Amino acid sequence: MSATLQASARGVYLITVTPFTASGALDASSTDRMVDFCLESGVTGLTVLGIMGEAPKLTMQESEAFVQQVLARVNGRVPVVVGASAPGFAAMKELTERVMALGASGVMVAPPATVRTDDQILSYFDMVTDTLASVSGAQGVPWVLQDHPVATGVQMSARTIMNIVRNAPSCMMLKHEDCPGLAKLSAIKAAMDSQELRRISILTGNGGGLFLPEELTRGADGAMTGFAYPEMMVDVCAAHAAGDVERAHDLFDAYLPLARYEQQSVIGLAVRKHLFVQRGVIASAFVRKPGPKLSAQDEQDIARLVARQTRRLADLG
């Protein structure tokens, strides 16, 4: 069983891909290699069934099987968070019950596109809290509030997020993905510092960590996002925590061109899976439909960026 998700969580909770075989079936062997690779990279947690994990393309049975495989391989070494966003609360509760019974540390929930006003958003997350509380008793399942307007279309102000947290004692973490979002991050952090708001973990998720050094300086506790080189986020967070902010920026800058390329809205997942294949992490770069495929020119771009990144990292030592 993984450790329970805590409001004091720090470090890098990597958003994983879901490995498939060349025919599109779940790939258990690649899943095991991926977990080993992530843990060897130094991540402090894993998040599965996120948007880049192709969660909407899995059946309920596949989702449960994949989570079970990941948890078995992790074997309690780090917390594992499972994306549980769903159009309805029955599906959210069913998946949450299944993954928590398997030993997940908590779940992550984003607002649906149907909520727009502050009152609608607060009412929705009150229902989330009630739904998750019914899974495991009065304290509820520990959960992560995902603020990702680019994907959801829902704009949540800093004040709205703080009100959600006040109303939800089982909310332990904010996955902060608004962009531009540094001012929002600073406002929430200031409220915690002044004890206007209880302490929760804030992990940032802007596209492969595209603003990670600045977010750490603003008070983020780490990152919850994906990138084919998770060691970047681990090393940047470690350097920043040690007080070597310039080193953190230098490391980040070395990876930035490839991280930027991976964050293209159409082909980003295919880029990440292609790089994972090249790194020996997964066997196939298969992306389920609807999904992108890389062109020969894309692969040439990636090869050039990897070569330049390798040289820059060697220069940095």
C-alpha positions in Angstrom: 0.0 0.0 0.0 1.3 3.5 -0.8 1.6 6.2 1.8 -1.5 8.4 2.3 -1.4 11.7 0.6 -0.3 14.4 3.0 -0.7 18.2 2.9 3.0 18.4 3.6 3.9 16.7 0.3 6.9 18.0 -1.6 9.1 17.1 -4.6 8.1 15.7 -7.9 4.9 13.7 -8.5 5.4 12.6 -12.1 2.4 12.3 -14.3 2.9 9.0 -16.1 2.0 7.8 -19.6 -0.1 4.7 -20.0 2.1 2.2 -22.0 0.4 0.2 -24.8 1.6 -2.6 -27.0 1.9 -2.0 -30.7 -1.6 -3.3 -31.1 -3.1 -1.0 -28.5 -3.4 -3.3 -25.5 -2.2 -2.4 -22.0 1.5 -3.3 -21.7 2.3 -4.7 -18.3 6.0 -5.2 -18.9 6.5 -1.6 -20.1 4.5 -0.4 -17.1 6.9 -2.1 -14.7 9.9 -0.6 -16.6 8.3 2.8 -16.5 7.7 2.6 -12.7 11.3 1.5 -12.2 12.6 4.3 -14.4 10.6 6.9 -12.6 11.7 5.8 -9.1 15.3 5.6 -10.3 15.0 9.2 -11.5 14.2 10.2 -7.9 10.6 11.2 -8.1 8.8 11.4 -4.7 5.4 10.3 -6.1 3.5 9.2 -9.2 0.2 10.3 -10.6 -1.6 8.0 -13.0 -4.7 8.3 -15.2 -4.1 11.9 -15.9 -4.9 13.7 -19.2 -1.5 12.7 -20.7 -2.2 9.2 -19.3 -5.0 8.8 -21.9 -7.5 8.1 -19.0 -10.6 8.9 -21.1 -9.5 6.2 -23.6 -9.5 3.4 -21.0 -12.4 1.3 -19.9 -13.1 1.0 -16.2 -11.6 -2.4 -16.1 -8.4 -1.2 -17.9 -8.1 1.7 -15.5 -8.3 -0.6 -12.5 -5.9 -3.1 -14.0 -3.3 -0.4 -14.8 -3.5 1.1 -11.4 -3.1 -2.3 -9.8 0.0 -2.9 -11.9 1.5 0.4 -11.0 0.8 -0.1 -7.3 2.2 -3.6 -7.2 5.4 -2.4 -8.8 5.7 0.7 -6.6 5.2 -1.6 -3.6 4.6 1.3 -1.1 7.9 3.1 -2.0 6.2 6.4 -3.0 2.6 7.8 -2.9 0.5 7.1 -5.9 -2.3 9.5 -6.9 -5.0 8.5 -9.4 -7.0 10.8 -11.6 -10.7 10.3 -10.8 -12.3 13.2 -12.7 -15.5 12.0 -14.3 -18.7 13.4 -15.9 -20.8 12.1 -13.0 -20.3 11.3 -9.4 -21.2 7.6 -9.6 -18.3 6.9 -11.9 -16.0 9.0 -9.8 -17.0 7.1 -6.7 -16.7 3.7 -8.3 -13.2 4.4 -9.6 -12.2 5.9 -6.3 -13.5 2.9 -4.3 -11.6 0.5 -6.6 -8.2 2.3 -6.6 -8.3 3.1 -2.9 -9.0 -0.5 -2.1 -5.9 -1.4 -4.2 -3.8 0.9 -2.1 -3.8 4.3 -3.9 -2.7 7.3 -1.8 -5.5 9.6 -3.0 -7.3 10.8 -6.1 -7.2 14.0 -8.3 -10.3 15.8 -9.4 -10.7 18.7 -11.9 -13.9 20.7 -12.4 -16.1 19.8 -15.4 -16.6 22.3 -18.2 -20.2 22.8 -17.2 -19.4 24.9 -14.1 -18.7 28.5 -14.8 -19.6 30.8 -11.8 -17.9 30.8 -8.5 -21.1 29.5 -6.8 -21.3 26.6 -9.3 -17.6 25.7 -8.8 -18.0 25.8 -5.0 -21.1 23.7 -5.1 -19.5 21.2 -7.4 -16.5 20.7 -5.1 -18.8 20.4 -2.1 -20.4 17.4 -3.9 -16.9 16.1 -4.6 -16.1 16.2 -0.9 -19.3 14.5 0.0 -18.8 11.8 -2.7 -15.3 11.0 -1.6 -16.2 11.1 2.1 -18.8 8.4 1.4 -16.0 6.1 0.1 -13.9 5.8 3.3 -15.8 7.4 6.2 -16.0 10.8 7.8 -12.5 12.0 7.0 -12.9 11.2 3.3 -10.4 10.2 0.7 -7.4 12.6 0.4 -7.7 14.4 -2.9 -5.9 16.8 -5.2 -7.6 19.9 -6.7 -6.6 20.2 -10.3 -6.7 23.7 -11.7 -6.1 23.4 -15.4 -8.1 26.0 -17.3 -6.5 25.1 -20.7 -8.0 21.6 -20.5 -11.2 22.2 -18.6 -12.2 25.7 -19.7 -13.0 26.5 -16.1 -11.3 29.6 -14.6 -10.9 29.4 -10.8 -9.7 32.5 -9.0 -7.3 32.3 -6.1 -10.2 33.3 -3.8 -12.3 30.5 -5.2 -9.6 27.9 -4.7 -9.1 29.1 -1.1 -12.8 28.7 -0.4 -12.8 25.2 -1.9 -9.9 24.3 0.4 -11.7 25.8 3.4 -14.8 23.7 2.7 -12.9 20.5 2.0 -10.7 19.2 4.9 -9.8 16.2 2.8 -8.2 18.3 0.1 -4.5 17.9 0.6 -3.0 19.4 -2.5 -3.4 21.9 -5.3 -2.2 21.0 -8.7 -1.6 24.5 -10.0 -1.7 24.6 -13.8 -3.1 28.0 -14.6 -1.1 30.1 -17.1 -0.2 32.8 -16.5 -0.5 31.7 -12.9 2.4 33.1 -10.9 0.2 35.8 -9.3 -2.4 33.2 -8.3 0.3 31.0 -6.8 1.8 33.9 -4.8 -1.7 34.9 -3.5 -2.5 31.4 -2.3 1.0 31.0 -0.7 0.7 34.3 1.1 -2.7 33.3 2.5 -1.1 30.1 3.9 1.9 32.0 5.3 -0.4 34.4 7.1 -2.5 31.4 8.4 -5.5 32.8 6.6 -5.6 29.4 4.9 -4.5 26.0 6.2 -1.4 24.5 4.8 -1.8 22.3 1.7 0.8 21.1 -0.8 1.1 23.1 -4.0 2.6 21.2 -6.9 2.8 22.9 -10.3 1.9 21.4 -13.6 2.4 23.9 -16.3 3.4 21.9 -19.4 6.4 19.8 -18.4 7.4 22.3 -15.8 7.8 25.2 -18.2 7.8 27.8 -15.4 9.2 25.5 -12.7 12.1 27.7 -11.4 9.8 30.7 -11.1 7.1 28.7 -9.4 9.5 27.3 -6.9 10.7 30.8 -6.1 7.0 31.8 -5.6 6.7 29.1 -3.0 5.5 26.0 -4.8 6.4 22.7 -3.1 7.5 21.0 -6.3 6.0 19.7 -9.6 3.2 17.4 -10.7 3.6 17.1 -14.4 5.1 14.9 -17.0 8.3 15.0 -19.1 10.4 12.4 -20.9 13.3 13.5 -18.7 11.8 13.5 -15.1 15.3 13.9 -13.7 15.1 17.5 -14.9 12.3 18.3 -12.4 14.0 16.3 -9.7 17.3 18.0 -10.1 15.8 21.5 -10.5 13.8 21.0 -7.3 16.8 19.7 -5.4 19.0 22.5 -6.5 16.4 25.1 -5.6 15.7 23.5 -2.2 19.5 23.6 -1.5 19.5 27.3 -2.1 21.4 27.1 -5.4 18.8 29.0 -7.5 21.2 29.8 -10.3 22.1 26.1 -10.7 18.3 25.3 -10.8 17.9 27.8 -13.6 20.9 26.5 -15.5 19.7 22.9 -15.4 16.2 24.0 -16.4 17.5 26.0 -19.3 19.4 23.0 -20.7 16.2 21.0 -20.9 13.9 23.8 -21.9 14.0 23.5 -25.7 12.9 19.8 -25.6 10.4 20.4 -22.9 8.9 23.2 -25.0 8.8 20.9 -28.1 7.1 18.2 -26.0 4.3 20.6 -25.0 2.9 21.1 -28.5 -0.9 20.7 -28.1 -1.4 18.2 -30.9 1.7 15.9 -30.8 3.0 16.3 -27.3 2.0 12.9 -26.0 3.5 11.2 -29.1 6.7 13.1 -28.5 6.9 11.9 -24.9 6.2 8.3 -25.8 8.7 8.4 -28.7 11.4 9.6 -26.2 10.4 7.0 -23.7 10.9 4.3 -26.4 14.3 5.8 -27.3 15.3 5.7 -23.6 14.3 2.1 -23.3 11.4 2.9 -20.9 8.5 1.5 -22.9 8.4 -0.8 -25.9 5.9 1.0 -28.1 5.0 4.7 -28.7 1.4 3.7 -29.5 -1.2 6.4 -28.7 -4.8 5.3 -28.8 -7.2 7.0 -31.1 -8.0 9.9 -31.3 -4.2 10.5 -31.0 -1.3 12.0 -32.9 1.5 10.3 -34.9 5.0 11.8 -35.5 6.3 12.6 -38.9 9.8 11.9 -40.1 10.5 15.7 -39.7 9.2 15.6 -36.1 11.6 12.8 -35.3 14.5 14.7 -36.8 13.6 17.7 -34.7 13.6 15.6 -31.6 17.0 14.0 -32.4 18.6 17.4 -32.9 17.1 18.7 -29.6 18.3 15.6 -27.7 21.8 16.0 -29.0 21.9 19.6 -28.1 20.5 18.9 -24.6 23.2 16.2 -24.1 26.0 18.6 -25.0 24.6 21.3 -22.7 24.2 19.0 -19.8 27.8 17.8 -20.3 29.0 21.4 -20.2 27.1 21.9 -16.9 28.6 18.8 -15.3 
